[in-house]
């Protein structure tokens, strides 16, 4: 098998031109996606929108005097990490030691590992990395705390964030008494550099307006998020009364859907507040358009201030029109997310280069490499060979399907390549 592998000539990576051995061949070629210079499907990233989103979120946090450690798992792209850090991000959030190494390589000096790390190899690697940067690891059990503190006896010390969790949710201590007990033990533990407190409200739906089908029955509003955070605030107050929390204790929370509520509820309850929102960097045409406080249609500011712009678009060909009012596109679950909503058809580019918006077509079903779209009107015909541009819902599970994402200008000309490391 090794002989066969060595004899195979690797084809061009998905998203690159044929006969392209590396992304370097794109430099100076002015390839244009709309003109048909690249094989489809291809995922493009608007440089203008990304840079706008980074600066918009940085300014939003600065105005409210909160810190930002965006979750790197959204893109796992060191070049985008670097831009976020240059714009003023306090640090980066990751899931694992491998991701932490990527973040540090991109220039992060503070890294939050938003996960309970119990594997001894992972812990030793994190402790090794902690020789040059500050690393904070989530903890929600006595055993997890023991393992985290133990590695600090022989390696550079890691810091802990004691995590307060959602009932029937993911990780995190479920009761106030358990949280206070674990926080007390962490403050007494030898082998930790510091101890902070953490929560994650992002599992709680928080649409600002009705979700698109099939999630339209999800209650509108942020009341459930506020209720969870209120319980966290009460727990922090109890910890403060016991001397377990003070004005220097770091607090972290904040997904990409209700970070404004997090700031309203948690700023000032202890020490500096660190948001971990990650999906703002590309925004989307799906779930975050219904949830993000920086989506223009969810605006509460008057007059409106800066808002996020969708940066990701997937291009694919119409490969079949088997029935009236339907078409099959040449992309599927191998190319884009559908875990929190379907892609959204935006426009069509015909073989003659004519561009038209699409307003009546919807994605009805996706398979591995096919997508079925239907229309409720006949005024927007699609023909075999047309290029259809779709917006995505949930960037995290779209980026992970592409090792190379093509960065484009406002005219869809390729001006860069973003490498991902999933």
Backbone torsions as a table, in degrees:
resi	resn	phi	psi	omega
1	UNK	NA	-38.6	179.6
2	UNK	-64.5	-35.9	177.8
3	UNK	-65.1	-40.5	178.1
4	UNK	-62.7	-45.6	-179.7
5	UNK	-60.4	-41.0	-178.1
6	UNK	-69.7	-24.8	-179.0
7	UNK	-84.2	-20.4	-178.4
8	UNK	-73.2	136.0	173.7
9	UNK	-94.1	117.5	-175.4
10	UNK	-62.5	130.1	175.9
11	UNK	-73.4	171.9	176.7
12	UNK	-61.4	143.1	177.5
13	UNK	-67.0	153.0	177.9
14	UNK	-56.1	129.1	-179.5
15	UNK	99.6	-13.2	178.8
16	UNK	-104.3	158.5	177.9
17	UNK	-63.6	155.0	174.6
18	UNK	-62.1	148.1	-177.9
19	UNK	66.9	17.8	176.5
20	UNK	-95.3	106.5	-179.5
21	UNK	-71.1	-27.1	179.2
22	UNK	-152.8	169.6	179.8
23	UNK	-68.6	-16.8	-177.2
24	UNK	-61.8	-25.6	-176.8
25	UNK	-69.7	-12.0	-179.7
26	UNK	-78.9	-19.6	-174.4
27	UNK	-59.8	126.4	174.6
28	UNK	76.3	1.6	-175.8
29	UNK	-87.6	-14.8	179.5
30	UNK	51.7	46.8	176.2
31	UNK	-70.0	138.9	-177.0
32	UNK	-122.4	126.0	-176.3
33	UNK	-67.1	-44.1	-178.3
34	UNK	-64.5	-27.1	-178.7
35	UNK	-81.0	-9.0	179.4
36	UNK	88.9	24.2	-177.5
37	UNK	-81.2	-6.3	-177.0
38	UNK	-130.3	144.8	176.3
39	UNK	-69.6	139.6	-179.7
40	UNK	-103.1	153.3	7.9
41	UNK	-78.2	156.5	176.1
42	UNK	-147.1	143.4	178.0
43	UNK	-102.5	127.5	179.6
44	UNK	-116.9	153.1	-178.3
45	UNK	-128.5	122.9	179.4
46	UNK	-77.2	115.9	178.9
47	UNK	-61.4	-41.7	-178.4
48	UNK	-61.3	-45.3	-178.3
49	UNK	-66.4	-42.7	179.6
50	UNK	-61.1	-49.0	-179.0
51	UNK	-64.6	-36.3	176.0
52	UNK	-63.1	-44.7	-178.4
53	UNK	-65.0	-40.3	178.9
54	UNK	-61.7	-47.1	-178.6
55	UNK	-69.8	-34.4	179.3
56	UNK	-64.6	-46.2	-179.8
57	UNK	-68.7	-38.5	178.2
58	UNK	-61.1	-43.8	179.6
59	UNK	-66.6	-39.8	179.6
60	UNK	-59.9	-44.6	179.7
61	UNK	-67.9	-42.0	-179.6
62	UNK	-61.9	-39.6	179.7
63	UNK	-62.8	-27.4	-176.8
64	UNK	-104.4	3.8	177.1
65	UNK	57.4	43.7	173.5
66	UNK	-119.6	156.0	-178.9
67	UNK	-93.8	158.5	-178.4
68	UNK	-130.3	124.1	172.4
69	UNK	-126.1	77.9	-172.9
70	UNK	-58.3	142.8	-179.1
71	UNK	-72.7	118.4	-176.6
72	UNK	-72.4	-16.4	-178.4
73	UNK	-64.9	-15.8	177.8
74	UNK	-58.6	-47.6	-175.1
75	UNK	-116.0	-30.6	-170.2
76	UNK	43.2	45.8	-179.3
77	UNK	-121.3	104.4	-177.1
78	UNK	-54.9	-33.6	178.5
79	UNK	-63.8	-38.6	177.4
80	UNK	-73.4	-35.4	172.0
81	UNK	-54.4	-48.4	-176.8
82	UNK	-58.7	-42.8	-179.8
83	UNK	-64.4	-38.9	178.7
84	UNK	-64.7	-40.6	179.2
85	UNK	-68.3	-41.6	178.4
86	UNK	-61.1	-33.5	-179.5
87	UNK	-76.8	-4.2	174.5
88	UNK	116.9	5.6	178.2
89	UNK	-58.9	134.5	179.8
90	UNK	-62.7	-36.6	-179.0
91	UNK	-171.4	-160.6	178.5
92	UNK	-133.5	150.6	175.3
93	UNK	-105.5	141.5	-179.7
94	UNK	-140.3	179.6	179.4
95	UNK	-107.9	-29.5	-169.4
96	UNK	-142.2	172.8	177.8
97	UNK	-64.4	-38.4	178.5
98	UNK	-61.6	-45.2	178.3
99	UNK	-65.7	-35.8	177.3
100	UNK	-61.6	-39.3	179.3
101	UNK	-63.6	-39.5	175.7
102	UNK	-62.2	-43.9	-178.6
103	UNK	-63.3	-42.3	179.7
104	UNK	-66.7	-39.7	177.1
105	UNK	-61.7	-27.5	178.7
106	UNK	-84.8	-5.7	175.6
107	UNK	115.4	3.6	-179.2
108	UNK	-67.7	134.8	176.4
109	UNK	-104.1	-15.9	174.1
110	UNK	-129.4	129.9	-178.1
111	UNK	-130.4	125.3	174.0
112	UNK	-100.6	124.2	173.7
113	UNK	-96.7	98.3	-174.2
114	UNK	-82.8	62.0	-179.3
115	UNK	-164.6	151.5	175.8
116	UNK	-80.2	109.0	-177.7
117	UNK	-96.9	118.1	-179.2
118	UNK	-123.2	-12.3	179.3
119	UNK	-70.6	130.2	-174.0
120	UNK	-65.2	-36.8	178.5
121	UNK	-66.2	-41.7	177.6
122	UNK	-62.0	-45.5	-178.2
123	UNK	-63.2	-42.3	179.9
124	UNK	-65.3	-37.9	177.7
125	UNK	-65.6	-43.1	177.7
126	UNK	-62.3	-40.4	178.6
127	UNK	-65.2	-37.1	175.7
128	UNK	-61.9	-43.7	179.4
129	UNK	-67.3	-27.8	-178.1
130	UNK	-70.7	-4.4	175.6
131	UNK	-67.1	-22.8	-175.9
132	UNK	-121.4	-14.4	-179.3
133	UNK	-138.6	168.2	174.7
134	UNK	-89.6	125.6	-179.4
135	UNK	-122.8	128.7	-178.5
136	UNK	-115.9	131.7	-175.7
137	UNK	-122.6	136.1	178.0
138	UNK	-70.1	145.2	177.8
139	UNK	-138.7	136.5	175.8
140	UNK	-138.1	17.6	179.5
141	UNK	-152.2	158.1	177.1
142	UNK	-63.7	-38.4	179.6
143	UNK	-67.3	-41.9	176.6
144	UNK	-61.4	-40.3	178.1
145	UNK	-64.4	-42.4	179.6
146	UNK	-60.0	-44.8	-178.4
147	UNK	-67.1	-38.7	-179.7
148	UNK	-67.5	-43.3	-179.5
149	UNK	-69.8	-33.7	-177.1
150	UNK	-63.1	-39.8	-178.5
151	UNK	-66.1	-26.3	179.0
152	UNK	-73.3	-11.2	177.3
153	UNK	-73.7	-23.6	-176.2
154	UNK	-123.7	-8.4	-177.4
155	UNK	-129.2	169.4	170.3
156	UNK	-52.6	141.8	-171.1
157	UNK	-77.6	141.7	173.0
158	UNK	-96.1	159.6	174.4
159	UNK	-103.0	156.6	-178.4
160	UNK	-116.6	143.7	165.6
161	UNK	-114.3	116.3	176.2
162	UNK	-78.5	123.0	-170.7
163	UNK	-98.0	129.6	174.8
164	UNK	-96.7	124.9	-170.2
165	UNK	-110.7	171.5	179.3
166	UNK	-93.5	129.4	175.4
167	UNK	-53.8	133.2	-177.5
168	UNK	62.5	18.9	179.7
169	UNK	-97.2	-132.4	-174.4
170	UNK	-104.8	-124.3	179.5
171	UNK	-82.1	176.7	178.9
172	UNK	112.1	141.9	177.9
173	UNK	-64.7	135.2	-171.3
174	UNK	-88.5	-28.9	-175.3
175	UNK	-118.8	156.1	179.9
176	UNK	-61.6	-42.8	-178.0
177	UNK	-63.5	-41.2	177.8
178	UNK	-64.3	-40.3	-179.5
179	UNK	-63.7	-46.6	-179.2
180	UNK	-64.5	-39.6	179.1
181	UNK	-63.9	-44.9	-179.3
182	UNK	-68.4	-38.2	178.0
183	UNK	-64.6	-39.7	176.8
184	UNK	-61.0	-47.7	-178.7
185	UNK	-64.3	-37.3	178.6
186	UNK	-65.3	-39.2	179.2
187	UNK	-66.7	-24.8	-179.7
188	UNK	-92.6	-13.7	-172.4
189	UNK	-70.3	137.6	173.4
190	UNK	-91.2	128.7	-179.8
191	UNK	121.4	-3.7	176.8
192	UNK	-109.0	145.4	179.2
193	UNK	-79.6	-43.3	177.6
194	UNK	-159.3	169.6	-178.7
195	UNK	-133.8	128.0	175.0
196	UNK	-124.0	-173.2	-178.7
197	UNK	-129.9	147.1	-172.4
198	UNK	-142.6	156.9	171.5
199	UNK	-151.8	165.2	175.3
200	UNK	-141.5	109.1	-178.6
201	UNK	-90.5	-3.9	-169.6
202	UNK	-66.8	-15.5	176.9
203	UNK	-76.0	-12.5	-178.7
204	UNK	-91.7	120.1	179.6
205	UNK	-58.3	141.3	-178.7
206	UNK	-144.4	52.6	-179.5
207	UNK	-66.7	139.5	176.8
208	UNK	-86.0	-15.3	175.6
209	UNK	-152.0	170.0	-171.6
210	UNK	-60.4	130.4	174.5
211	UNK	-62.6	156.1	173.2
212	UNK	-71.8	156.5	175.9
213	UNK	-55.8	145.4	7.2
214	UNK	-95.0	18.6	-175.5
215	UNK	-104.7	20.3	-173.2
216	UNK	-68.1	-14.3	-179.1
217	UNK	-87.5	-3.0	176.5
218	UNK	-64.5	129.1	-178.2
219	UNK	-58.9	137.7	-179.9
220	UNK	-81.9	136.7	174.0
221	UNK	123.0	175.2	-176.6
222	UNK	-114.3	17.3	-176.4
223	UNK	-61.0	-40.7	-178.8
224	UNK	-67.1	-36.2	176.0
225	UNK	-64.4	-45.1	180.0
226	UNK	-61.7	-38.5	180.0
227	UNK	-64.1	-44.2	177.9
228	UNK	-62.9	-45.4	-179.2
229	UNK	-66.6	-32.0	177.0
230	UNK	-62.3	-40.5	176.2
231	UNK	-64.0	-37.2	177.2
232	UNK	-65.6	-42.6	178.8
233	UNK	-61.8	-42.6	178.3
234	UNK	-63.4	-37.5	178.2
235	UNK	-67.1	-40.2	177.0
236	UNK	-63.2	-40.1	178.4
237	UNK	-62.0	-40.7	177.6
238	UNK	-64.6	-39.9	177.9
239	UNK	-64.9	-38.7	178.0
240	UNK	-64.1	-41.0	-179.4
241	UNK	-64.4	-23.0	178.5
242	UNK	-96.0	5.2	179.4
243	UNK	76.2	17.5	-178.8
244	UNK	-92.1	-13.9	-179.1
245	UNK	-135.8	140.4	175.7
246	UNK	-142.9	-169.9	-174.8
247	UNK	-71.8	-3.3	177.0
248	UNK	-103.2	-5.9	-176.2
249	UNK	-73.6	122.1	178.4
250	UNK	-69.1	139.8	176.6
251	UNK	-124.1	134.2	178.0
252	UNK	-136.3	140.2	175.5
253	UNK	-164.5	-173.5	171.0
254	UNK	105.7	100.5	168.1
255	UNK	-87.0	-153.9	-175.4
256	UNK	-102.1	-2.0	-176.0
257	UNK	-104.4	-26.8	-174.7
258	UNK	-140.0	36.7	-177.9
259	UNK	-66.9	-23.2	175.6
260	UNK	-66.4	-39.4	178.0
261	UNK	-66.8	-39.4	176.9
262	UNK	-57.6	-45.5	-180.0
263	UNK	-64.3	-43.9	-179.9
264	UNK	-61.2	-39.5	-173.8
265	UNK	-88.4	-31.9	-170.0
266	UNK	-108.1	-17.5	-179.4
267	UNK	-64.4	125.9	176.7
268	UNK	91.5	-2.8	-178.5
269	UNK	-78.4	-18.8	176.0
270	UNK	-152.2	-125.7	179.7
271	UNK	-90.7	-154.0	-177.4
272	UNK	-55.6	140.2	178.0
273	UNK	-99.6	129.3	-179.2
274	UNK	-116.3	119.0	173.4
275	UNK	-84.0	148.6	-179.9
276	UNK	-118.3	16.2	-178.1
277	UNK	-56.3	136.4	-178.2
278	UNK	-123.0	-32.9	-171.1
279	UNK	-76.1	-9.2	177.2
280	UNK	-57.8	-26.2	-172.0
281	UNK	-62.0	-32.1	176.4
282	UNK	-118.0	-15.0	-174.0
283	UNK	53.0	-158.8	175.0
284	UNK	-168.3	-177.1	175.4
285	UNK	-104.7	14.2	-174.9
286	UNK	-129.7	-113.2	-168.6
287	UNK	-56.8	-39.1	-175.8
288	UNK	-80.6	-14.7	170.9
289	UNK	-70.2	-22.7	178.6
290	UNK	-92.7	-17.5	-173.8
291	UNK	-114.1	-39.4	-169.2
292	UNK	-62.6	135.2	174.3
293	UNK	-69.4	-13.3	178.6
294	UNK	-103.9	19.7	168.5
295	UNK	-87.6	131.9	-172.2
296	UNK	-58.5	-33.9	-178.4
297	UNK	-77.7	-7.6	176.2
298	UNK	-104.4	14.7	-169.9
299	UNK	-62.0	137.9	171.3
300	UNK	-118.2	-11.4	179.0
301	UNK	-76.1	141.7	176.6
302	UNK	-141.3	110.3	3.7
303	UNK	-75.6	159.0	-178.4
304	UNK	-60.4	143.5	174.2
305	UNK	-103.2	-161.2	-177.3
306	UNK	-70.4	145.4	179.7
307	UNK	-129.9	168.3	-179.4
308	UNK	-80.2	156.0	179.4
309	UNK	-125.2	135.7	175.5
310	UNK	-62.2	131.7	-174.8
311	UNK	-112.6	-18.9	-176.3
312	UNK	-100.1	137.0	174.1
313	UNK	-141.3	139.3	177.5
314	UNK	-109.9	131.0	-179.5
315	UNK	-107.8	135.8	178.6
316	UNK	-151.8	157.4	-179.8
317	UNK	-90.9	149.5	165.4
318	UNK	-75.7	118.1	-176.5
319	UNK	-107.8	-11.4	179.2
320	UNK	-161.0	146.8	172.4
321	UNK	-130.5	71.7	-168.4
322	UNK	-71.9	-21.7	-179.0
323	UNK	-140.5	159.8	176.5
324	UNK	-63.1	132.8	177.0
325	UNK	78.9	12.6	177.4
326	UNK	-141.9	157.1	178.0
327	UNK	-148.6	154.5	175.7
328	UNK	-111.8	127.4	-179.2
329	UNK	-103.7	152.2	-176.9
330	UNK	-88.4	54.9	170.1
331	UNK	-147.6	163.3	179.6
332	UNK	-159.1	-155.6	-176.2
333	UNK	-67.9	-15.5	174.6
334	UNK	-76.2	-9.9	-172.8
335	UNK	-117.7	-24.2	-177.8
336	UNK	-155.3	163.7	-177.2
337	UNK	-75.0	154.2	165.4
338	UNK	-149.1	24.7	-178.7
339	UNK	-79.6	-26.5	178.2
340	UNK	-132.8	52.2	-179.6
341	UNK	115.9	155.3	-177.6
342	UNK	-88.4	158.7	171.6
343	UNK	-58.9	158.6	-175.3
344	UNK	-118.3	112.9	175.6
345	UNK	-60.5	129.7	-175.9
346	UNK	-110.7	-45.6	-177.6
347	UNK	-159.3	166.8	176.9
348	UNK	-124.2	143.7	173.8
349	UNK	-120.1	115.3	-176.4
350	UNK	-78.6	171.6	177.9
351	UNK	-60.9	-24.9	179.4
352	UNK	-87.7	2.5	177.6
353	UNK	85.7	7.7	178.3
354	UNK	-78.2	130.7	179.4
355	UNK	-108.5	131.3	177.7
356	UNK	-134.9	141.5	174.9
357	UNK	-70.7	151.2	174.9
358	UNK	-113.7	126.4	-178.5
359	UNK	-123.8	-16.8	-175.2
360	UNK	-110.5	-3.6	-179.6
361	UNK	-91.1	139.0	176.2
362	UNK	-134.5	149.9	174.8
363	UNK	-79.8	120.4	-177.5
364	UNK	-100.3	-28.1	-178.9
365	UNK	-156.5	145.9	177.2
366	UNK	-129.8	139.0	171.6
367	UNK	-115.7	-166.8	-177.3
368	UNK	-57.9	-45.7	-174.9
369	UNK	-135.7	17.8	176.8
370	UNK	-134.2	150.5	173.7
371	UNK	-135.3	132.5	178.0
372	UNK	-98.6	126.0	177.1
373	UNK	-118.7	145.9	178.1
374	UNK	-131.3	159.1	178.8
375	UNK	-125.5	148.8	174.7
376	UNK	-99.1	10.9	177.5
377	UNK	-145.7	161.6	-177.0
378	UNK	-111.1	12.9	-176.5
379	UNK	-90.3	1.1	-179.7
380	UNK	-128.3	68.0	-175.3
381	UNK	-66.1	146.8	172.1
382	UNK	-116.2	139.2	-178.5
383	UNK	-120.6	152.7	176.8
384	UNK	-57.3	132.0	-178.4
385	UNK	98.2	-18.0	176.5
386	UNK	-61.7	146.8	171.7
387	UNK	-95.7	125.4	178.4
388	UNK	-108.9	132.6	178.9
389	UNK	-102.4	125.5	178.8
390	UNK	-120.3	145.9	169.9
391	UNK	-89.4	157.8	-175.2
392	UNK	-108.1	160.9	172.8
393	UNK	-117.9	118.1	-179.6
394	UNK	80.6	94.8	-177.0
395	UNK	-66.2	-29.9	-174.2
396	UNK	-56.8	-41.4	-177.6
397	UNK	-97.3	18.2	168.2
398	UNK	-107.1	-46.3	178.2
399	UNK	-54.5	-37.9	-173.2
400	UNK	-69.9	-4.3	178.7
401	UNK	-97.8	1.9	-176.3
402	UNK	-134.1	125.9	175.5
403	UNK	-83.1	-25.6	177.7
404	UNK	-131.4	125.3	176.5
405	UNK	-113.5	128.3	-176.2
406	UNK	-83.3	123.7	177.5
407	UNK	-88.3	130.5	-174.6
408	UNK	-126.0	161.4	174.8
409	UNK	-91.8	-170.0	-176.6
410	UNK	-68.4	-12.3	179.5
411	UNK	-106.4	12.4	178.8
412	UNK	67.3	25.9	172.6
413	UNK	-90.3	134.6	-177.1
414	UNK	-70.2	124.4	-179.7
415	UNK	-123.6	2.0	178.9
416	UNK	-178.5	170.0	177.8
417	UNK	-131.0	128.9	177.7
418	UNK	-102.6	118.7	177.3
419	UNK	-85.7	137.3	174.0
420	UNK	-114.1	157.7	-173.5
421	UNK	-132.7	59.5	177.6
422	UNK	-82.7	NA	NA
